[in-house]
Amino acid sequence: MVFSCLPFLGRPTNAALDAADVPEKSSRMGARPSAPSYRAALRASGAGSAAALAELRALMTENKLDAYVIPNEDEHGSEIPASSELRRGFMTGFHGTAGLAVVTQDEALLFTDSRYWIAAEKAMDPALWTLRAGSARALVPGGFQDFLVTLPAGSRIGVDARLIPPSLKSTLDAALPAGSRLVCQRTNLVDAVWTDKPVRSTDAVVVHPLKFTGRGIESKLAELRAAIAEAGAGAYLVTPLDDLAWLVNLRGNDTFNQPFFYAYMFVSAADAVLFIDRAEVSPEVDAYLTAAGVRTVPYGDVWDFLKAEKAENPKSAVLVDPKASYAVIEVLGVRQGQDHPVSDQHLESSQNDVEIQGFYNANLRDGVAMVRWYGWLEEQVVKKNKVVTEYEAERKLNEYR
């Protein structure tokens, strides 16, 4: 038996855990609701219903749209967004992380890859939605571009510009029939249909202690500003949530199982602006940011700010992350919204000694949890001759972790 060489399994001491200094995750990481209860709540709110589909089609008619594209991502390109951003899930009932939906007046289609075919078929109402095959590695799900070609010439295809990167827009533009165009908006028709849409969390963000980060926010901003200047640009707009949390040493509770919060950040030589829901900023965090030269502005003001920045500094390039939304590129202008390897993602890839020790400590704790789990599994399967399902094994592993 694979575990017989480890007789101590299931009975490790707590010494290794006590010695490993890592931040507690339970209070800062959004706990994802269990799949059954979460789906039940969505069904109760009308997820995947004929009524929601009919209302969406009525709005498409009002907006003179022949088709409407519904991605799964939020406006920061997150693979696992907050419940308030699961628009594709609300419309279809399917909540896999890959794939997108498209609605016309005659069809409602979901494009996803083979990992999710069974789950999608079980989640969706076959009388309303049709599953189309896709590829896990494609920029857009396989078959979607072929579908676009079948649309009548002159079609108008709507999409929320905040939810797609410029690379996806270029791909879709290239696949459209003659005379057709992608209508990019900074509003979302699904939001108008989703009457009891969950609200984003307003849990207060907290400062991630220096004993875990190894570097203060001032040091990180200085390095980012040096990189911006070296690139010959005037500013950088931080859009990915993980990059932003790293840059300002803050942690939040807005997304599932990740210590992130919804925000944008604009960094120039003379300014650092954090666009965030002010309800999430406590007086202590506000003082922390102010001391570091960072001012906070309401989250929704980012668009007016970027417009003003473009008007006031037309010759100063604002660099963005390659995954920034097309809405950002559109506001800044194509010339200014250029891809460039000046991002805190590149800066954070070089770990300091404190961060390296943190990884070691975290893996030590996780290793102890795994050893306990191996011991439990051996006892159940070998000693007690029980059948352990994948679900039971996963639940027990999470318990130990």
N, C-alpha and C positions, 0 to 999 in steps of 0.2 A: 504494500500500500504506500502511496506517495508520501503520506504524512507520518509513517511509522518511525522514521529516523529522527523525529522531533518529539520526544516523550514529554517535554514540558508544555506542549501546546495547550492553550486554554487556561494556563495558570501562570502568566507572567506577573512580575511585580509591577508596582506603580513607579519605581525609581526612575525609569527612563522618561516616563511622562512628566514627573515632577521636575526633572532636570531640564526639560525642553521648554524654553521660554518662547512661546508663540502667542499671537493675539487670539483671544476667544472669537469664534466666528458666529456663534449662535445668535448674538444680539444684533449683529450688523449685516446679516445676510438674509435676504427675504426667503422665507420658507415657502417653497412651491406647494400649493394645495395638492392633495392626492388627486390622481387622475379621475377616479369616479366622481368625487364630489365636485371637482372643478367643471367637468363636462356637464354634470347635472345642473349646475348653476347657470352655465351658458345656455343649455337647452331651455331652462325656465325663462331666460331673458329673450328667447326667440332665435337663438343661434341656429343657422341652417334652415330657417323656416321659409315657406313659400311667401309669407307676408313680407319678410325682409327683402327677398329677391324682387318682388313686385314693386316695392317702394323704391328700390335702387333703380330699377328700369324706368320708373316714372321720372326720377331725377335725371337720368341719362337723357331722356327725351327733352326735358326742360333745358338741359345744357347742350343739346344738339350733339350728343355723343352716340356713336354707333357701337362702341365697345368700351368697357372699363376694366382696367388692370388693377388687381388687388395683391400687392406683395405681402410677405409675412413680416418684414423687418420694420423697425421704427425709424425715426428720422436720423438716428445716429448709426444706422447699419448694424444694430445688435442682432445677433442670431437668435437670442432668447430674450425677447422684449418683455416689458411689463404687461399685465393683463389688459390694461387700458389700450394697448397698441396691437392687440391680436385681432385685427380687422378681418384678415382672411379666415381665421378660426371662427369668428362670429358668423360670417356669411356662409361658410361651408360646414362647420362642425368639426373640421379636421385641424389638428394642432401639431402636426409634425413640423420640424424646424426648416425643412426644405420645401420649395415649391411656391407657385403663385397661382392665383385664380384669375379668370377673365369672364366677364359677363357681356353678352350681347342681348338683343331683344328676343332672340330665338334659342340661345344656348347659354349654359352655365358650365364652365369647364375648370377642372383642377389639373395642373401639370405638376407632377412630382416624380421622384425617382423610385427605383424598385424597393428601396428600404421601407417605403411607406405605403405601398400599394394595398396591402391587406388592411392596414389601419385606416387608410382613407376610405376604402370601400365600406368598412364597418361604421365609420363615423358619419358618412354623408348619406343624404336621402337620394337614392338612385332615380327617383321620379323628378328630381330637381337638378342634380349635378352629375356630370360625366367625368370619369377619371381618364386622363391621358398620360401615357408613359413619358418618362423623362430620363435625363442623365444626371448623376450625382456630381460630375465634374464640370458640367457646362455652365457658362455664365448665366444663361437662362435655361430653364428646363427644356430638354429635347422635345421637339414636337411643337413648341410654342411658336417658334419662328415659322414653321410650316403652316401653322394655323393662321398667322397674320397674313400670309400670302393669299389665303382664300377669301379674305375680306374684300368687299366691293371697292373698286377704285374710288378715291375721294373720301374714304372713311375717316372719321375723327375718333381717335382712340384716347380716352382720358386716363390720367394717372396722377397721383399725388407726387409732385416733384420732390417733396421732402423725403420720400421713401425709396428713391432709386438713385444709384450712383451715376455719374455721367457716362461711364463705360457701358452701363446697361441701356441708357437712352440711345447711345450711338448704335448699339447692336439692334435695338428695336427699329430705329429710323431706317437702318439699312435693309430691314426685312419687310418694310411696309409696301403695299401696292402703290402704283403710280397715282400721284395726286392725293394720297392719304397722308395724314400727319398725326404725330403724337401731341396731344393737348396737355401740357404740363401745368398743374395748378398747385397753389399752396393751401388748398382746402381739400377736404376729403368727403366724398359723397357717402361713404359707409358711416362716417360719424353722424351724418344727418339722419340716417336710418336707425342707428344704434341708440335708441332713446334712453336706455338705462346703462349706458356705457360706464364701466368702472372709472373712477378718478385716479389719477396718479397719486402715489404715496406722498405725504408731506412730512414723513418722519425726519427728524433733525439729523443733519450730517454731523459727523464727529471727526476730530483731528486724529489722524493715525500717528501715534507717538514716534518721536525721533529714534527711540531705541529699536524700532522695527524698520524704519525707513533708511536710517544712516545718513540722510541728507535733508536739509531744510528746504522749504519752498523757495527761499531767496537764491540758494545755490542752483537749483534746477532752472529757475527763470533766467538767471544770468547765463547759464550754458545754452539755453534755448535762444536767447537774444543774440548771443555770439554766432550761433548757427544761422539765424535769420540774416544777420548782417553779412556773413560770409557768402550767403547765397545772393546777395544784392537785392534783397527784398525789404519791405518796410514793416511787415507784420506776418503773423501766423494765426490761423483760426483752428483751434483744437475742437474736433467733433467726436471722435470715438470716446465712449464713456470710460473705458479702462485707462486710456492715455491720460484723460483729464484727472481721474482719481489719483493716478501716480504723480502727476505734475504738482498738484496742490496739497498732496498728503491728506486728503479727506476721504472718508468712507461713508456710504449711504445705504439705503434700504429700499431703493425704488424698483429693483429688478429681481427676478427669481434666482435664488442661490448664488448671487453675485453681490459684492459690497459696493455697488455703484449708485450714482444719482444722476438724474437728468440735468444736463447743463451744457453750455458752450463756453469757450474761453478765447478771448482775443488778446494776443500779446504783441506789443510793439516795443520800440526802444523806450518810449516814455509812458506807456500805459499797460495795464493788465486788468481786463474786465471779465468777471465771471457772471454769466447769464444763468440764473438759477431761481427757482421758486423761493421767494424770500421767507416763506413759512418754514423752510428747511434750515434756515440760517439762525442759529441761536446767537445771543449777544456775545458769548464766548468765542464762537467761531468767527463772527463778524470782526471782533477785535483782533483775532489771530490773522485774518486775511488783511485787514487794514494795516497791521504792523508790517506785513510783507509787501505792502504796496499794491494790494489787489482790491479793487472796488467791486461791489456786487450790484447787479442790475436785474430786473425781472426777466425771467426766461423768455417770454414772448417778445421782448424788445429787441432781440438779436437782429431781426430783419430790418427794422428801421435804422438800427445802428450801422449795419453793413452798407445800406444805401447811402447814409450820410458819410461814411468813411470813403466810399467810392467817389462821391461828389467832391469831398474836401481834398482828397489826395489822389487825383486821377492817374498820376504817373507813378504812384507807389504800389508795387505788387504785393498782394496779400496771398501768401502761400496757404494751401489747404492739404489735408490728408487725401490720398487717392480715393479713399472710400467715402469722402464727404458727399452729401446729397447733391443732386443736380440743382435743387433750389438754391443752394449756397453758390454754386458756380454761376447760376443765372443772375443772382443779385450782384455778385462781384464782377461779372463779365468774364468771358472766356479767357482773355489775356491774363487777367489777374488771378483767376482761380486755376492756377497751374499745379500739376502734380510735382512734388519735389521731395527728396529724401530728408527734408528738414522737418522732423516731427519728434515729439517726445517718445514715440514708439522706438525710434532709432536710438535716442539718448538713453532710454531705460533698459535697452538690451545689454548695456554694460553694467553688471551688478557690482555694487560696492561690498565691502567685507561684511557689513551688518546684514545686507540682504542675502548674501550667500549663506551666512549662518542661520538666517531665518528659514531658508529653504531646507537646510539640514535639519533644523529642529522640527519643522513641519513634517518632513518625511520620516523622522524618527517616531513622532507620535502616530503617524499613519501606519508605519511599520508595526508598531505594537498592536494597533487595532487589527491589522491584517493577521498577525500571529494568533491573536485571540480568536479571530473568525475561523482560521484554519483548524484550530483546536476544537472549536464548537462543531465544525463540519465533520471532522474525523469522528468525534464522539457520536454524532447523530447517524452517520452513514455506516461506520465500521462497527462501533460498539453496540449501538442500539438497532442497527439494521433498518433504519428509517429511510423513507424516500423524501428527499428535500427538493422542493420545486425551486426554480430560478427566482420566483417572487419571494419565497421565504428566505432564501439565501441573501438576496439583495436587502431585504428588510433587516436582517440580523447584522449584515455588514455595516449598514448605516447606523444601526444602534451602537455598535462598537466604536464607530468613528465619531 
